[in-house]
Amino acid sequence: MPSLLTHRPARLAAGAVAAALLTLPLAACSFSSKNVSCSGTTCTATLSGDGAEVSILGTKLAFVGTEDGRATLSVGDASVSCAEGENVSAGPLSLTCTTVTDDSVEVTASAG
């Protein structure tokens, strides 16, 4: 009868491989589209015009507008406002408004 110790290293190795395969897509994710560019768990998006929206890391972001140099964004069910260079937390995302103009905002978003 085989001992439990002879099967344990194989199970540990299989578990480690499975964990690596599950986290690889998060660490190696990289894509670009017309107004979104992502690498790993960080994305940059430019939203132009009222109602412009994108999906970043599984969360919908919509541009509501700007007033007095502050951009207002709808993030999932929440609303946040930020000035150029300001960091805000919005649900599962941490956002930095990198550029704010009268009719657009560029944001960098990361998980957490």
Beta strands, then each sheet from edge to edge (+ up, - down):
strand 1: 30-32
strand 2: 36-39
strand 3: 42-48
strand 4: 53-56
strand 5: 59-67
strand 6: 70-75
strand 7: 78-83
strand 8: 87-90
strand 9: 93-100
strand 10: 104-111
sheet 1: 1+ 2- 3+ 10- 9+ 8-
sheet 2: 4+ 5- 6+ 7-
end
